[in-house]
């Protein structure tokens, strides 16, 4: 397999580690610990980093954890003003967008972790986020059933004025799309020049003209739909059912007009033990991977709709909150883990040589040491400043006492002179 087509499947959990699977073999190649990630709380932050929403179990506060491919623990932690769930990052890895429980979208710099802007987009929690294919638009869906479309550049530009921006000025389009929570988006189907597919707990998937918010087609299911994956031929799609079934939908075009399309809906025979939370296509569209809420991860042959592989250990009882696929050369640096969960080989996939990985580890360790040294230096400077201030006060006191003693001595000398006369 060429490096350009290499794929790694990542799953997150609200009560377990982030797991990484080799898409071509299904083998478990890494896990990343320390995050309690809610639904849609996993994304690639460029090709080099993984971002995961995290909710602290003891306080309920939220943050965003950043991982690299070299260690299994949190590499960096970004605090956020509120608990967040869905995440999406720009392809260059410069900016990260997080959807908050208040309906607010938070934009952050991935280089510094600084919060750039917080924008109130919805009246209820944000349930899903999507970037348009060219990265120019941020699309959000909410538990209130609305969809909001915003220009990306407006969310990443720093405010130059102290006057608070009007949220309406940041919104390009906003419309009521579903009667229940919007669960996922996809924009990769050739229905028109700019299109969007949304799915919902209201048991529908809807196709929209993104430039106007006009509905093109509605597909109705017998259950809520949590995720969608578009057919590689763009003639249909796969839907993740709350009933644990994969729905295969074929769009039938009767004319060149986009309105009035019909569709054929079929289900594949095997069912997960719980709702399917996410679907991804891998291996050039030959296989579909489904992740069940019950912790099961299955690979399907799309031609015959049969399960060809079961990934991970479904008996661990760890639920899955999200699943994504990482593509590109940088994912070759993930580590293999043995049965005990210990990292066994940084260079297991043959891209990064030992010297490069050693250097990267040294840079990371040096950065940590530098941070500690800087903190210690700051503390030492503060202590020295306090000591100097104390000595200044002491010297002033000594000078005052010495001056007083000299004045008293001079007074006594004058008195003695008077007596002698």
Buried (B, 14 or more C-beta within 10 A) or exposed (E): EEEEEBBBBBBBBBEBBBBBBBBBEBBBBBBBBBBBBBBBBBBBBBBBBBBBBBBEEEEEEBBBBBBBBBBBEBBEEBEBBBBBBBBBBBEEBEBBBBBBBBBBBBBBBBEEBEBBBBBEBBEBBBBBBBBBEEBEBBBBBBBBBBBBBBBBEBBBEEEEEEEEEEBEEBBBBBBEBBEBBBBBBBBBBEBBEBBBBBBBBBBBBBBBBBBEBEBBBEBEBEBBBBBBBBBEEEBBBBBBBBBBBBBBBBBEEEEEEBEEBEBEBEBBEBBBEBBBBBBBBBBEEBBBBBBBBBBBBBBBBBEEBEBEBEBBEBEEEBBBBBBBBBBBBBBBBBBBBEEEEEBEEBBBBEBBEEEEBEEBEEEBEEEEEEEEEEEEEEEEEEEEEEEEEEEEEEEEEEEEEEEEEEEEEEEEEEEEEEEEE
